[in-house]
Amino acid sequence: MSPYIVLYHAEGQHAFDPPLLFRCQAEDADHAEEQCQDAEPEARVAWIVQTHDPEVAIADYYKPWGDA
């Protein structure tokens, strides 16, 4: 199991609102998404990052397209 952070939007949130954060230990990104959906059934998953650090997850989410 590895640490994952799932960034998501709750019901009623606009897609341009800052995402909420869900932390978990998961086998892979699909498993992390499943755990988030189990905890927050109305969540619209926006991004999944294998990390324990919220700052890394947020920076990766807002990284301009094309940056590697």
C-alpha positions in Angstrom: 0.0 0.0 0.0 1.1 3.5 -0.8 0.0 7.0 0.3 -2.4 8.7 -2.2 -4.2 12.0 -2.2 -7.4 12.3 -4.2 -8.5 15.8 -5.1 -12.3 16.1 -5.7 -15.2 18.4 -5.9 -18.2 17.9 -3.6 -21.8 18.1 -4.8 -22.7 21.7 -5.4 -19.1 22.8 -5.9 -18.2 24.5 -9.2 -15.4 22.8 -11.2 -13.3 26.0 -10.8 -13.6 26.0 -7.0 -10.5 24.7 -5.2 -10.7 20.9 -4.8 -11.2 19.1 -1.5 -8.7 16.6 -0.4 -9.0 12.9 0.5 -6.0 10.9 1.9 -5.7 7.2 1.9 -3.4 4.2 1.7 -4.1 2.3 -1.6 -2.8 -0.3 -3.9 -3.0 2.0 -6.9 -4.9 5.1 -8.2 -8.0 3.2 -9.0 -8.1 1.8 -5.5 -7.6 5.4 -4.1 -10.5 6.6 -6.2 -12.7 3.8 -5.0 -12.0 4.6 -1.4 -12.8 8.3 -2.0 -16.1 7.4 -3.7 -16.9 5.1 -0.8 -16.3 7.9 1.8 -17.9 10.7 -0.4 -20.4 9.1 -2.8 -21.2 12.4 -4.5 -17.5 13.3 -5.1 -16.4 14.2 -8.6 -12.8 13.1 -8.6 -10.5 15.7 -10.3 -7.0 14.4 -9.7 -5.1 11.5 -8.0 -1.5 11.8 -6.8 0.7 9.1 -5.2 2.0 11.2 -2.3 1.4 11.9 1.4 2.1 15.6 1.0 -0.9 17.9 0.2 1.3 20.6 -1.1 2.7 18.2 -3.7 -0.8 17.1 -4.7 -2.1 20.7 -5.1 1.1 21.8 -7.0 0.6 18.8 -9.4 -3.1 19.6 -9.9 -2.4 23.2 -10.8 0.8 22.5 -12.9 0.3 24.0 -16.4 -0.4 21.5 -19.1 2.7 20.6 -21.0 5.0 20.8 -18.0 6.5 17.4 -17.2 
